[in-house]
Amino acid sequence: MSRSRIAPQVAPAPPRNRRAWTRKGHLVSAGLIILAFVSPIYLTIVNAFKTQDQIIRDPAAPPVPPTTQNLTDALARPDRIVQIGLTNSAVTVVVSVLLIIPLGAALSFWLSRRPARLRRIILAGFAAGLMIPPAVILLPTLRILTFLHLDHSYAGLILSNVGGGYLSFAVFVYSGFLRSIPGEIIEAATVDGAGTLRIWRTIVMPLLRPATATVAIFLSLWIWNDFMNPQFILGPLHGQTITTGLYLSVGQYSTNYAQLFGVMLLAAVVPVAGYLALQKQFIAGLTSGATK
Amino acid sequence: MTTRVRPRRGDPALGSIALVALGLYVLFIVIPVIMSGWKSLTNENPLLAQADFVGLSNYTEMTRDSDLAASLSFTLLLAGAVTIVANVVGIGFAMLLNRTSLSYRMMRTVAFLPQVLSGVVVGYVWRYILARDGILNNVLVSLGIIGEPITWLGSPRLAMFSVGIVAAWVLTGFTTVVHLAALQSIPVELYQAALVDGAGRWQRFRRITFPMLAPGTTISVTISLITMLKLYDIIAVLTSGGPANSTQSTALYIIQLAFTDNRYGYASAVAMLLLVVSIVIALSVTALLRRREVDL
């Protein structure tokens, strides 16, 4: 499968007069390959706008005529699982990210001014945080939250988001970025008598803006899409995020595909719209780490 | 450690924010790991109200636990296979899409989309596609490729294969973007020189493109492996670990031991094993691939 996908590049160079044709051929084959690749997403979108009958009769056909019945049905559910889920997810994401960004940035800046040995030890500890599977620390995390009387609460979910592996990611992005900021800028401000907190707020944070964009975009996506932590920290009876709400509600739809796709489209639309709106920054943030 | 990490003269305020961050990290990463380590030496079971120190008996039990062996080998197989497939396809996609016109940029945007969806959505979409009366079987039967619909998620072998395909589908968006960035950082002069020397397409790929992709590949492979070693949501939705536990990753097994069987002590021991395996694999693969970069 993978081999055939590489083929267009590996094929022998065509003679000059056939260049224009092969350029078109390359575009068409690339388009077909990518289309096949994303066909599951295509199915989700078209089937969200079809009736159950249409879905079963011809699942791959475009929705003609399109119906918004599935979406209105999903939004009209008496348990309001979509509306509640979207609200809860949004609150969790916003509060978590608004806490992680200053904490991660301040810690990274503070670390950048510590002796190299101490900095290396702490950064190694944070690197481990990126590699720890969430299932490994889930049980003790629940115990700690119970001890703090924050189990089954959004406060507990947010607090464990802030302290857990996501902070590792923020510290890594910020620490890498801080290395590229010349020390003279900060020294000059120190000479002018500014305190470290003020330097951090007025000089370092603005310089770190591209890193902040990366951190905010990725953390928002991951926290929005997270399933394990909301599932176990909130528990099934204490309100849902959109992922756990989808999981809980969809069992009822095992054969009602129209309803399934309606809820799924509503669950997926926020991250997809966010990605499409910010995809330039998204990709830039992703690749700056990869080519460093 | 805490005694050394003290704010110095002149920056008490910044230091205290840093300390809050450090404290939260200790509370939600460091202490949980230590707690797991400690609990792995007990037989804690909240239903039986017991929590006695049992030494290494959980660890000796692991050597006899065939479910654990199955989950660990499935996890490692999945991580290895998906990492290879997603990165090979990702390199292929990157080369296919490495052009600057708008259509290619749009295709790149679209190819990354699976990464943006939550694992729960991905799981449900694919469960629909792979169902016995699902669209994949319909297409294959109507094309005459298969005579009978296949139960993609119904038999152990096929379910393992299906989980792998779905995971590779998700990861490929990521590997494509990382390799595209690496491709774009290759100097054009290298290809020009190779053309002058009369190198063919395959030789240019073999001698220039592939080795120059190395830094991107290091990142891509390491993150692919880490992602796969912790994979939970897609499997939970797609197969819940079945049929017959064939797709139970170690992460799922830990959850089952802790929340279904209530064996906290033993679950903690398995968690410690997964932790060690994950860190050893991540570090050694990174070191290995880094050396490959240096060798160039």
Interface residues (C-beta under 8 A of the other chain):
Chain A: M1 S2 R5 I6 P8 Q9 V10 A11 P12 A13 H26 L27 S29 A30 G31 I33 I34 F37 V38 P40 I41 L43 T44 P59 A60 P102 L103 G104 A106 L107 F109 W110 L111 R113 L118 I121 I122 G125 F126 A128 G129 L130 M131 I132 P133 P134 A135 V136 I137 L138 L139 P140 T141 R143 I144 L159 S160 V162 G163 G164 G165 L167 S168 V171 G195 T196 L197 W200 L221 W224 N225 D226 F227 M228 F232 T243 L246 Y247 V250 Y257 L260 M264 A267 A268 P271 V272 Y275 L276 Q279 F282 I283 L286 T287 G289 A290 T291
Chain B: M1 R4 V5 P7 G10 D11 A13 L14 G15 I17 A18 V20 A21 L22 L24 Y25 L27 F28 I29 V30 I31 P32 V33 M35 S36 K39 V85 V88 V89 I91 G92 F93 M95 L96 L97 R99 S103 Y104 M107 R108 T109 V110 A111 F112 L113 P114 V116 L117 S118 G119 V120 V121 V122 Y124 V125 W126 Y128 I129 I135 N138 V139 W169 T172 F174 V177 V178 L180 A181 A182 S185 G200 R201 W202 F205 P215 G216 I219 S220 I226 L229 K230 Y232 D233 A236 V237 T250 A251 L252 I254 I255 A258 F259 Y264 A267 S268 A271 M272 L274 L275 S278 I279 A282
